[in-house]
Every structure is written in C-alpha cells, then in structure tokens.
Amino acid sequence: MANGKYLDYISIFFHGVIAVIKVIIYNHVKRVFYKEVGRGWEMEVVKNSVWQLPLPELPPC
C-alpha cells in the first residue's frame, strides 16, 4: 500500500517536472522566434504597408 502511494508521488513529481521543462522550452523558443523571425517579419509588414499606400498621398516630385 505504501509502495503504491510512493509511486503515485513519483509520478506526480515527474509530471510536474516535465510540465515545467515544457514551459521553459516553449518560452525560450518563443523568445528566440520573436527576436530573430519577428524582426524580419516586422520589416516585411512595414515594407508591404509602405508599398500599399495609395499613390495620390505621396508628395509630388
């Protein structure tokens, strides 16, 4: 009886550890993704929005 309870505690402990590791990995990947890919993506959005501006709003040359 005590042995089964002990195994339950080990199981719960390992599930907790795995959950924490998943969160840490997820946050790290998210941070790297936003730092590297996010910057390029923002530039793409800025370039695309600049190209999509209506021509009459540009100052005449």
WOBELNOR-V253543 format. One record per residue. N is the residue number from 0. PHI is phi as a letter, one per 40 degrees, with the letter a starting at -180 (none if undefined). Layout:
# WOBELNOR-V253543
n:N phi:PHI
n:N phi:PHI
This chain:
# WOBELNOR-V253543
n:0 phi:none
n:1 phi:c
n:2 phi:c
n:3 phi:c
n:4 phi:c
n:5 phi:d
n:6 phi:c
n:7 phi:c
n:8 phi:c
n:9 phi:c
n:10 phi:c
n:11 phi:c
n:12 phi:d
n:13 phi:c
n:14 phi:c
n:15 phi:c
n:16 phi:c
n:17 phi:c
n:18 phi:c
n:19 phi:c
n:20 phi:c
n:21 phi:d
n:22 phi:c
n:23 phi:c
n:24 phi:c
n:25 phi:c
n:26 phi:c
n:27 phi:c
n:28 phi:c
n:29 phi:c
n:30 phi:c
n:31 phi:c
n:32 phi:c
n:33 phi:c
n:34 phi:c
n:35 phi:c
n:36 phi:c
n:37 phi:d
n:38 phi:c
n:39 phi:c
n:40 phi:c
n:41 phi:c
n:42 phi:c
n:43 phi:c
n:44 phi:c
n:45 phi:c
n:46 phi:c
n:47 phi:c
n:48 phi:c
n:49 phi:c
n:50 phi:c
n:51 phi:c
n:52 phi:c
n:53 phi:c
n:54 phi:c
n:55 phi:d
n:56 phi:c
n:57 phi:c
n:58 phi:c
n:59 phi:c
n:60 phi:c
